[in-house]
């Protein structure tokens, strides 16, 4: 809705321009490893008995890999609870 405003031809052109695929200004941009690490929010999974690292996963992949619900996963992350013989943590454990 314009609410009685008049827009410049440049603005209207920008609004109706095709920005799909290669015409998108962000097309082909590669994020650095530091940026990806911030976006992924990795969860480190350890065996509870031996404290060996089973893997580091993004949240969604961790949920699917270990067949765990988001509520249970967040509870384990917040309280440090051991679930099915595994420790889920955001920070790597130091032994």
N, C-alpha and C positions, 0 to 999 in steps of 0.2 A: 504494500500500500504506500502510496506516495504522499498522502495527506496534503495535497495541493502543492507539493514541491516540484520544481523542475530540475531535471538532472542533465548534466553535461553529456554530449555525445560520447566522450571517452569513457565515462562511467557506465553508460548503457551498453557500450560495446564490450567492456570488460565483463559485465554481468551475463551477457549472452554468448560469450566466446566459448568455443569447444575446448575443454581442458582435459580431454581423455588421452591416455597413452603418452606418446612422445610430446604432446602439446602441454602436458602438465609440467609446471616449473620444477616440481620435485621428482620427476621421472628419472630413474637411473641414479639417484643419490644413494650413496653408501654410507651407513652409519659406522662410526668407529667402535672398536671393541669396548671402550669405556662406556660409551653411550648405550650400547646393547646390554651391558652388564647392569646398568641402572634400570633399564626398561624391563629386563627379564625377571628381576627379583628372585634369584636362584634360591632353591631350597636344597640343603645338603642332607642326605639320608645316610644314617649310620646303623650298623648292626648293634643292637643293645648289649650283647654279651661280649663281643670282641672289639667293639668300637672301630671297626673297619669301615671305610667309606664305601657305600654301595653305589653312590652316584650323586651328581648335582643336576637338578632339573628346574626348568621354569615351573611355575605353579600349576598350570593346566596339564603339562606333561607328567608332573609328579602325581597329580590326582588320578590320571588315567593309568599310569604305570603301576601304582600300588593300590588301585581300586579303593580310594578313600574319598569321602565326601569333603566338601570345602569347609563345612562347619567343624568336622572332626580335625581336619588338617590345621585350621586356624587355632583351635583349642590346643593342639599338641605344640604348635609353634609358640603360643603365648605362655603355656604353663610348663613346658618341657616334659610333658607326659610321654611315656613310652607306649607306642601303639603297635600291636602285633609284632613285638620283638624288634621294633625299629625306632630310632630317634630321629625326629624331624627338626631341623634348626636352620635359621637364616644365616648364622655365622659358622664358619668352619670350626670344628673342635680341635683343640691343641692337646696333644698327649705327651 
